[in-house]
Amino acid sequence: MDRRTTKLLRGTAAALVFSTAAFHLWWGLPRSIIYAQAIEGLLGQGLPPDPRPFLFVAFAAVLLAGPYLITRGVIGLRNAYIAGTLLMITSIAGWVFWHATGHGAFLVEGFSAPSSGGGGHHGGSTALLILDHFNTEPTESAIKTLEALAAAIFVTLLWKDPAIIPGERRESVESNASSES
């Protein structure tokens, strides 16, 4: 992969990570402040607060720390690409888990999320659940698409970035890239 393509992919990955972090902060920060203020009352009634706002803020902080740590030389590119891939996949998996388990129904004993007709919260398989949310929640679907794109770019960079490829393989990748041009 040539340097220009590598820089473009790195910049795109950074923009996707910042967009994901911004969304998670936008959604999580105000809610986490409200829940933090009301936590005694909720716990006094036996209701755990929704954990997502706190997790969203922590997730955004980790995402925003990544580029900072990379530019300071604390984390190398290979580890950053691996961490970025894992964080994006974890976010997507967490989203699927939250919706597949009835929007936190597992947090409160005896609680069951409202059913939409069939067997379970959304009345079908996890695949149908994801399709339903992609159709009905445009912001969620956009963020999950950005996260999937970021994960794909991180995997591509992990495999093709000349800055982290060992010497003999780098020559092979660079010669293939020049012969394709």
C-alpha positions in Angstrom: 0.0 0.0 0.0 1.4 3.4 -0.9 2.0 6.2 1.6 -0.9 8.3 0.3 -3.4 5.5 0.7 -2.1 4.7 4.1 -2.4 8.3 5.2 -5.9 8.5 3.8 -7.0 5.3 5.6 -5.4 6.5 8.9 -7.2 9.8 8.6 -10.5 8.1 7.7 -10.2 5.8 10.7 -9.4 8.7 13.0 -12.5 10.6 11.7 -14.7 7.5 12.3 -13.3 7.0 15.8 -13.9 10.7 16.6 -17.4 10.5 15.3 -18.1 7.4 17.3 -16.7 9.0 20.4 -18.7 12.2 19.9 -21.9 10.3 19.6 -21.2 8.3 22.7 -20.4 11.4 24.6 -23.4 13.3 23.2 -25.8 10.4 24.3 -24.0 9.3 27.5 -22.8 12.4 29.3 -26.1 14.1 30.0 -27.7 10.9 31.1 -24.8 9.8 33.3 -25.0 13.2 35.1 -28.8 12.7 35.7 -28.3 9.1 36.8 -25.4 10.1 39.1 -27.7 12.6 40.8 -30.5 10.2 41.2 -28.6 7.0 42.0 -29.5 6.9 45.7 -33.2 7.1 44.9 -33.0 4.5 42.2 -31.1 2.0 44.3 -33.4 2.8 47.3 -36.3 1.6 45.2 -34.3 -1.5 44.1 -33.9 -0.2 40.5 -30.4 -0.2 39.1 -29.7 2.7 36.8 -29.2 2.1 33.1 -25.5 1.3 32.8 -25.2 2.5 29.2 -24.6 6.2 29.9 -21.6 5.5 32.2 -20.3 2.9 29.7 -20.8 5.3 26.8 -18.7 8.0 28.5 -16.0 5.6 29.5 -16.0 4.2 25.9 -15.7 7.7 24.4 -12.8 8.5 26.8 -10.9 5.4 25.7 -11.5 6.2 22.1 -10.3 9.7 22.5 -7.3 8.6 24.5 -6.1 6.4 21.6 -5.0 9.0 19.1 -3.4 11.0 22.0 -1.4 8.0 23.1 -0.4 7.1 19.6 0.9 10.7 18.9 2.9 10.6 22.1 4.5 7.3 21.2 2.9 5.4 24.2 1.1 3.0 21.9 2.5 1.6 18.6 0.5 1.5 15.4 0.1 -2.3 15.4 -1.4 -2.2 18.9 -3.5 0.8 18.1 -4.9 -1.0 15.1 -5.7 -4.1 17.1 -7.2 -2.1 19.9 -9.3 0.0 17.5 -10.6 -3.1 15.8 -11.5 -4.7 19.2 -13.2 -1.6 20.5 -15.3 -1.1 17.4 -16.3 -4.8 17.4 -17.0 -4.6 21.2 -19.3 -1.6 20.7 -21.3 -3.4 18.0 -21.5 -6.6 20.0 -22.6 -4.7 23.1 -25.3 -3.0 21.1 -26.5 -6.3 19.8 -26.4 -7.8 23.3 -28.3 -4.9 24.8 -31.1 -5.3 22.3 -31.1 -9.1 22.2 -31.5 -9.3 26.0 -34.5 -7.0 26.2 -33.0 -3.6 26.7 -31.6 -4.4 30.1 -34.3 -6.8 31.3 -31.6 -9.0 32.7 -30.7 -6.2 35.2 -34.0 -6.3 37.1 -35.2 -9.6 38.5 -38.7 -10.5 37.1 -38.7 -7.7 34.5 -39.5 -8.5 31.0 -39.3 -6.1 28.1 -42.6 -5.6 26.2 -43.0 -8.0 23.4 -43.9 -7.1 19.9 -46.0 -10.1 19.1 -43.7 -13.1 18.7 -41.4 -15.0 21.0 -39.3 -12.4 22.7 -38.7 -8.7 22.7 -38.7 -8.1 19.0 -40.5 -11.2 18.1 -37.7 -13.0 16.2 -34.1 -13.8 15.7 -31.2 -11.6 16.5 -30.7 -11.0 12.8 -34.3 -9.7 12.5 -33.7 -7.6 15.6 -30.7 -5.9 14.0 -32.6 -5.3 10.7 -35.5 -3.8 12.7 -33.1 -1.4 14.5 -31.4 -0.5 11.3 -34.7 0.4 9.8 -36.3 2.2 12.8 -33.2 3.8 14.5 -31.3 5.8 11.9 -28.8 7.3 14.3 -28.0 3.9 15.8 -27.6 2.4 12.4 -25.4 5.2 11.2 -23.1 4.8 14.2 -22.9 1.1 13.9 -22.1 1.4 10.2 -19.3 3.9 11.1 -18.0 1.5 13.7 -18.0 -1.4 11.2 -16.2 0.7 8.6 -13.6 1.7 11.2 -13.0 -1.9 12.1 -12.6 -2.8 8.5 -10.1 0.0 8.0 -8.2 -1.0 11.1 -7.9 -4.6 9.8 -6.8 -3.3 6.4 -4.1 -1.1 8.0 -3.0 -3.9 10.3 -2.5 -6.1 7.3 -1.2 -3.5 4.7 0.4 -0.5 6.5 4.0 -0.4 5.5 5.0 1.2 8.8 4.2 -2.0 10.7 4.9 -4.8 8.1 8.1 -6.7 8.6 10.8 -6.0 6.1 10.5 -8.9 3.6 6.7 -8.8 3.6 6.8 -5.0 3.2 8.9 -5.4 0.0 6.3 -7.9 -1.3 3.4 -5.7 -0.5 5.1 -2.6 -2.0 6.1 -4.5 -5.2 2.5 -5.8 -5.6 1.1 -2.2 -5.1 3.5 -0.8 -7.7 2.7 -3.5 -10.2 -1.1 -2.9 -9.7 -0.7 0.8 -10.5 
